[in-house]
Amino acid sequence: MLTLRLPPALDKSLVRSARAARQTKSAFVRAAVIERIAEAEDYRIAVKRLARVKAGREKTIPFDDIKRALGH
């Protein structure tokens, strides 16, 4: 469980956004946190892969090769 205090202006914005999405504030914030965690994990993976590419331990595939392999 998590409890947090928001400045009034941010809480007002949250209420508007949650209503527009037809969600409770809790559901809206939960979805936002899940999305942010996924983005952070994607970023960590990308940084690790880039380091492996720069170190020569992993190769990249040119975009044109991928398109050709997919028949585009």
N, C-alpha and C positions, 0 to 999 in steps of 0.2 A: 504494500500500500504506500501511496505517496500523497503527501499534502503539500500544496504550495500556495503562496500568496502572490497575487498579481496586482500590479498597479491598476487603479480604476480604469484608465483608458485602455489598457490591454485586455482587461476582463470584459469591457464593453465590446471590444472588437471580437473577442472570442465568442461572446453571446451571439453577436450578429452572424459570424461565420458558421457557428454550430446550427443556428436556426436555418440559415440558407441551405445547409447540407442536410437538414432534417435529422439532426443528431443531438444527443445530449452533449453538454460541455465535456463530460468525462470521455464519451466515445470519440469525440472530435480530437481531443488531446491525445488519447490512446493511439488513434490512427496516425497522428502526426509524429508521435514518438517512435512508433514502429517503422514508419517511413524513414525517419532520420537515422535510426540505427542501421537499417538496410543500406542507406547511402554511405554511412561511415564504413561499414564492412566492405562494400564495393570499392571504396577509395583505398582501404588498406590492401586489398587484393591487387588493385592496379599498381600501387606503389611497389609491392613485392615483385610483381611480374616485370615492371619496368627495370628494377634493379637487376633482375636475372638477365634481361635482354641486354642491358648495358654491360654486364659482366661476361656476356657471350655464352651464358648457360642456357639460353632459350632464344629461339628464332621467331621472327615475325613472318606473316604471310601477306604479300602484297594484295591490296584490295582487288585489283584486276584479276588476280589468280582465283580469288574466292568467287567473284562474279562468274568467271568462266566455268569453274567447277559446278556452280549452281545453274548453269545454262542461261545466264543473262548477258 
